[in-house]
Amino acid sequence: MRAFVMLLATHLVACGGGEFQGGEANSTASTGGGGSGLADTGCADGTREGFDDELNIAACAGGFQIAGITGAETPSCNRQAGNDGAKPNGADCSVDDLCAEGWHVCADAGDVARSTSTGECEMGAGNTFWLTRQAQNENGECAGSGSNNLLGCGNDVGQDPPAGCEPLNTELRYTDCLTLDSWDCGTSDDANFEADVVVKTTPREGGVLCCRN
């Protein structure tokens, strides 16, 4: 009988120990990773460079070398882009790889207006341009679909956009891209299709605006 009691006690201790270890492992997994912080930042690399006081929009610096902003949302390098990411120059990355999961490159002027508390661009510092998916149609309007020029929030770069593009304050044309080191809008043959061919080859001079889904 004594042997049976000792055997039963040993079995209960073993079961209790196994249960505790399993609970400890589950607790570690549930608290690790910091995913909510990344989601609030809005940028894939976990750091934002503009709109610091906003909940639903972020300026995210970095490069992307898969051309264009007019196609479907297609992250291509597992969101490793960003000036503090594994691929700051954007090799093998699309524009979408600059935004965190749960965020998207801001679609147009209306998306930016809805996502800010002030309904306005932030200017930033230095020569910077924060890209959206907004482009202009064949009439030069920020309406409907089009591939002409690049629209976003900027400082000391590009041109003033036409009326109807508010709150976006900057337009980049092919000739404007030539004055910048990081932005490439193709050749003169692409002067009406910058949104189809644009790439950004370094993390300098801005990046994209990301809006929360």
C-alpha positions as CSV (number, residue, x, y, z in Angstrom):
1,M,0.0,0.0,0.0
2,R,2.8,2.4,0.9
3,A,4.5,1.7,-2.5
4,F,1.2,2.4,-4.3
5,V,0.7,5.8,-2.4
6,M,4.3,6.8,-3.3
7,L,3.8,5.9,-6.9
8,L,0.5,7.9,-7.0
9,A,2.2,11.0,-5.5
10,T,5.0,10.8,-8.0
11,H,2.5,10.6,-10.9
12,L,0.6,13.7,-9.6
13,V,3.8,15.7,-9.3
14,A,4.8,14.8,-12.8
15,C,1.5,15.8,-14.2
16,G,1.4,19.0,-12.3
17,G,4.9,19.9,-13.5
18,G,4.0,19.2,-17.1
19,E,0.9,21.4,-16.9
20,F,2.8,24.3,-15.4
21,Q,5.5,24.2,-18.0
22,G,2.9,24.2,-20.7
23,G,1.2,27.2,-19.2
24,E,4.5,29.1,-19.0
25,A,5.2,28.5,-22.6
26,N,1.8,29.7,-23.7
27,S,2.2,32.8,-21.7
28,T,5.5,33.7,-23.3
29,A,4.1,33.2,-26.8
30,S,1.1,35.4,-26.1
31,T,3.1,38.3,-24.9
32,G,6.0,38.3,-27.3
33,G,6.5,40.0,-30.6
34,G,5.2,43.5,-30.0
35,G,2.6,43.2,-32.8
36,S,0.2,45.9,-31.5
37,G,3.0,48.5,-31.4
38,L,3.9,47.8,-35.0
39,A,0.3,48.1,-36.0
40,D,0.0,51.4,-34.3
41,T,3.2,52.7,-35.9
42,G,1.8,52.1,-39.4
43,C,5.2,51.5,-41.0
44,A,6.6,48.1,-41.8
45,D,10.0,48.8,-40.1
46,G,8.3,49.9,-36.9
47,T,9.3,53.6,-37.1
48,R,7.4,56.5,-38.6
49,E,8.9,59.7,-39.9
50,G,5.9,61.9,-40.0
51,F,2.4,62.4,-38.7
52,D,3.6,61.4,-35.3
53,D,0.5,62.5,-33.5
54,E,-2.0,60.8,-35.8
55,L,-3.7,57.5,-35.2
56,N,-4.6,56.6,-38.8
57,I,-1.9,57.9,-41.1
58,A,1.9,57.7,-41.0
59,A,4.8,58.9,-43.2
60,C,7.1,55.9,-43.8
61,A,10.6,56.4,-45.2
62,G,12.3,53.8,-47.4
63,G,12.8,52.6,-51.0
64,F,10.9,50.2,-53.3
65,Q,12.3,48.8,-56.5
66,I,9.3,47.0,-58.0
67,A,7.9,49.7,-60.2
68,G,4.6,51.5,-60.1
69,I,1.7,52.4,-57.8
70,T,-1.3,51.8,-60.1
71,G,-1.6,48.0,-59.7
72,A,-3.2,45.9,-56.9
73,E,-1.8,45.9,-53.4
74,T,1.0,43.4,-53.6
75,P,3.6,43.2,-50.8
76,S,6.6,41.4,-52.4
77,C,9.4,41.2,-49.8
78,N,7.5,40.3,-46.7
79,R,7.3,43.9,-45.6
80,Q,11.1,44.1,-45.0
81,A,11.3,47.6,-46.6
82,G,11.8,50.9,-44.7
83,N,14.8,53.0,-43.7
84,D,15.1,50.9,-40.5
85,G,14.1,47.6,-42.2
86,A,16.2,44.8,-43.6
87,K,15.9,46.2,-47.1
88,P,16.2,50.0,-46.8
89,N,16.8,50.5,-50.5
90,G,13.7,48.4,-51.4
91,A,15.4,45.6,-53.3
92,D,12.6,43.1,-54.4
93,C,10.1,45.3,-52.6
94,S,6.9,47.0,-53.9
95,V,5.6,50.2,-52.5
96,D,3.2,48.2,-50.3
97,D,6.1,46.7,-48.4
98,L,6.6,50.0,-46.7
99,C,3.3,49.8,-44.8
100,A,2.7,47.6,-41.8
101,E,0.1,44.8,-41.8
102,G,-3.3,46.3,-41.4
103,W,-2.3,49.5,-43.3
104,H,-2.1,50.5,-47.0
105,V,-0.5,53.1,-49.1
106,C,-3.0,55.9,-48.9
107,A,-5.2,55.6,-52.0
108,D,-5.9,59.2,-52.9
109,A,-6.5,62.7,-51.6
110,G,-9.8,61.7,-50.0
111,D,-8.1,58.8,-48.1
112,V,-5.5,61.2,-46.7
113,A,-8.2,63.8,-45.7
114,R,-10.2,61.2,-43.9
115,S,-7.2,59.7,-42.1
116,T,-5.9,62.9,-40.6
117,S,-7.4,64.8,-37.7
118,T,-6.7,68.2,-39.4
119,G,-7.3,67.2,-43.0
120,E,-4.0,68.6,-44.0
121,C,-0.5,67.5,-45.1
122,E,2.5,67.8,-42.8
123,M,5.3,69.6,-44.5
124,G,8.3,67.7,-43.0
125,A,11.9,68.9,-43.2
126,G,14.4,69.0,-46.1
127,N,13.7,67.7,-49.6
128,T,11.0,65.1,-48.8
129,F,8.1,63.6,-50.7
130,W,5.5,61.2,-49.2
131,L,3.8,59.3,-52.0
132,T,0.2,58.2,-52.3
133,R,-1.5,56.1,-55.0
134,Q,-3.1,59.3,-56.3
135,A,-2.3,60.2,-59.9
136,Q,-3.9,62.5,-62.5
137,N,-6.1,61.6,-65.4
138,E,-5.5,62.8,-69.0
139,N,-7.0,66.1,-68.1
140,G,-4.6,66.7,-65.3
141,E,-7.3,66.2,-62.6
142,C,-7.0,64.2,-59.4
143,A,-10.2,62.3,-60.3
144,G,-10.9,58.8,-61.6
145,S,-8.1,56.7,-62.9
146,G,-4.9,57.8,-64.4
147,S,-1.1,57.3,-64.4
148,N,0.2,60.9,-64.9
149,N,2.4,62.4,-62.3
150,L,2.8,61.5,-58.6
151,L,0.8,63.1,-55.8
152,G,1.5,63.3,-52.1
153,C,2.7,65.5,-49.3
154,G,6.1,67.1,-49.8
155,N,8.5,69.8,-48.8
156,D,10.8,71.7,-51.1
157,V,10.3,69.3,-54.0
158,G,8.1,69.2,-57.1
159,Q,5.2,71.5,-58.0
160,D,2.0,72.7,-56.5
161,P,-0.8,70.4,-57.6
162,P,-3.9,71.7,-59.4
163,A,-7.1,72.5,-57.6
164,G,-9.1,69.4,-56.6
165,C,-6.1,67.5,-55.2
166,E,-6.4,68.9,-51.7
167,P,-5.1,68.2,-49.1
168,L,-2.1,66.8,-51.1
169,N,0.3,69.7,-51.6
170,T,3.0,68.3,-53.9
171,E,3.0,67.0,-57.5
172,L,6.1,65.2,-58.9
173,R,6.5,65.2,-62.7
174,Y,9.1,63.3,-64.7
175,T,11.3,66.5,-64.8
176,D,11.0,66.9,-61.0
177,C,12.2,63.3,-60.4
178,L,15.4,64.2,-62.4
179,T,16.3,66.7,-59.7
180,L,16.1,64.1,-56.9
181,D,18.6,61.3,-56.0
182,S,16.2,58.7,-54.8
183,W,13.1,59.0,-57.0
184,D,13.2,57.5,-60.6
185,C,10.3,58.2,-62.9
186,G,11.6,56.4,-66.0
187,T,12.6,58.1,-69.2
188,S,11.2,61.0,-71.2
189,D,8.9,58.4,-72.9
190,D,7.3,57.9,-69.5
191,A,6.5,61.5,-68.9
192,N,2.7,60.9,-68.9
193,F,3.0,57.6,-67.0
194,E,5.1,58.3,-63.9
195,A,2.7,56.4,-61.7
196,D,3.2,53.2,-63.7
197,V,7.0,53.2,-63.6
198,V,8.2,55.0,-60.5
199,V,10.7,53.4,-58.2
200,K,12.7,54.7,-55.2
201,T,16.2,53.4,-54.8
202,T,17.3,54.8,-51.5
203,P,15.6,55.5,-48.1
204,R,16.3,59.2,-48.4
205,E,14.0,62.0,-49.6
206,G,10.8,60.5,-48.1
207,G,8.8,57.5,-48.9
208,V,5.0,56.8,-48.7
209,L,2.0,57.7,-46.7
210,C,0.3,54.7,-45.1
211,C,-3.3,54.8,-44.0
212,R,-4.9,52.4,-41.5
213,N,-7.3,49.9,-43.1
